[in-house]
Amino acid sequence: MTTPADHTAGTDEQSPILATAQELLATRMNVIPPLADAIAERKRLQGLINAIEKTYGAAYADAQAAGWTSEELRQMGAEEPTRRPQGRPKGARTRRPRTAAPTAPGPRTPDAAESAPPASASIGS
């Protein structure tokens, strides 16, 4: 079994190692706050870019709807948007109900030759 006195003696021997480890970790940790700030700013700016891309796509589509071609818009400095506005939503289409398809073949219509009476039956018997 170990006693508290045993741990105290071990701590004195370990303290230079622990101090060095803490110094090394402190050096590594110093670069984390600027990284965290950069990540937060990047997310904020990406949100702004996403919002303006949506607005730009709608404005570009409006210009095309007004008759401007992609080539004309490109000459003015307007690039093809990466994000286009959504089109009409696909709703339920109104369809006429289908008539039930026959499951068995219908009656056959006889040919003209089949519907004529046989010639031998018309001669007096």
C-alpha positions in Angstrom: 0.0 0.0 0.0 1.1 3.6 -0.7 0.9 6.4 1.8 0.5 10.1 1.2 4.1 10.6 2.0 5.0 8.3 -0.9 3.1 10.5 -3.4 4.7 13.7 -2.1 8.2 12.3 -2.8 7.1 11.2 -6.3 5.6 14.6 -7.1 8.9 16.4 -6.3 10.7 14.1 -8.8 7.9 14.6 -11.4 7.6 18.4 -11.1 10.3 19.3 -13.7 8.7 16.9 -16.2 5.2 18.3 -15.5 6.5 21.9 -15.7 8.1 21.2 -19.1 4.9 19.5 -20.4 2.9 22.5 -19.3 5.3 24.9 -21.0 5.0 22.9 -24.2 1.2 22.8 -24.0 1.1 26.5 -23.3 3.1 27.2 -26.5 0.7 25.0 -28.5 -2.3 26.5 -26.9 -1.2 30.1 -27.8 -2.1 29.4 -31.5 -5.7 28.2 -30.8 -7.4 31.6 -29.9 -6.5 33.2 -33.3 -7.6 30.0 -35.1 -10.9 30.1 -33.2 -11.4 33.7 -34.2 -10.6 32.9 -37.8 -13.1 30.1 -37.9 -15.8 32.3 -36.4 -15.1 35.0 -39.0 -15.0 32.5 -41.8 -18.4 31.2 -40.8 -19.9 34.7 -40.6 -18.5 35.7 -44.0 -19.7 32.4 -45.6 -23.2 33.2 -44.4 -23.0 36.6 -46.1 -21.7 35.0 -49.3 -24.5 32.5 -49.3 -27.1 35.3 -48.8 -25.7 37.5 -51.6 -25.3 34.5 -54.0 -29.1 33.9 -53.6 -29.8 37.6 -54.3 -27.4 37.6 -57.2 -28.9 34.5 -58.8 -32.4 36.0 -58.6 -31.2 39.3 -60.1 -29.3 37.5 -62.9 -32.5 35.4 -63.7 -34.5 38.6 -63.8 -32.1 40.2 -66.3 -32.4 37.1 -68.5 -36.2 37.2 -68.2 -36.0 40.8 -69.4 -34.3 39.7 -72.6 -30.5 39.9 -71.7 -28.5 37.0 -73.0 -25.8 35.2 -71.0 -23.2 36.6 -73.4 -24.4 40.2 -73.0 -24.4 39.9 -69.2 -20.9 38.3 -69.3 -19.7 41.3 -71.4 -21.0 43.6 -68.7 -19.1 41.7 -66.0 -21.9 39.5 -64.7 -20.8 36.0 -64.4 -23.1 33.0 -64.5 -24.4 32.6 -60.9 -23.4 29.5 -59.0 -26.8 29.5 -57.3 -29.9 30.0 -59.3 -33.3 30.8 -57.7 -35.6 27.9 -57.4 -38.2 27.4 -60.0 -41.8 26.8 -59.5 -42.4 24.2 -56.9 -43.4 20.8 -58.1 -46.9 20.5 -56.8 -49.4 17.7 -57.3 -50.4 17.7 -60.9 -54.0 17.6 -61.8 -54.6 14.6 -63.9 -57.6 13.0 -65.3 -58.3 9.7 -63.6 -57.3 6.8 -65.8 -59.9 4.4 -67.0 -59.3 0.9 -65.9 -57.4 -1.1 -68.5 -59.2 -4.3 -69.5 -57.7 -7.3 -67.8 -58.9 -9.9 -70.3 -59.1 -9.5 -74.1 -62.4 -8.1 -75.4 -64.6 -9.9 -77.9 -63.1 -10.4 -81.3 -64.7 -8.7 -84.3 -65.1 -11.3 -87.1 -63.7 -10.6 -90.5 -66.0 -10.1 -93.5 -65.3 -13.6 -94.9 -66.2 -15.1 -91.5 -69.5 -13.2 -91.2 -70.8 -14.2 -94.7 -73.0 -17.4 -94.7 -71.3 -20.4 -96.2 -72.2 -20.9 -100.0 -73.1 -24.6 -99.6 -75.7 -23.8 -97.0 -77.6 -21.5 -99.3 -78.2 -24.1 -102.0 -81.5 -26.0 -101.3 -81.1 -29.0 -99.2 
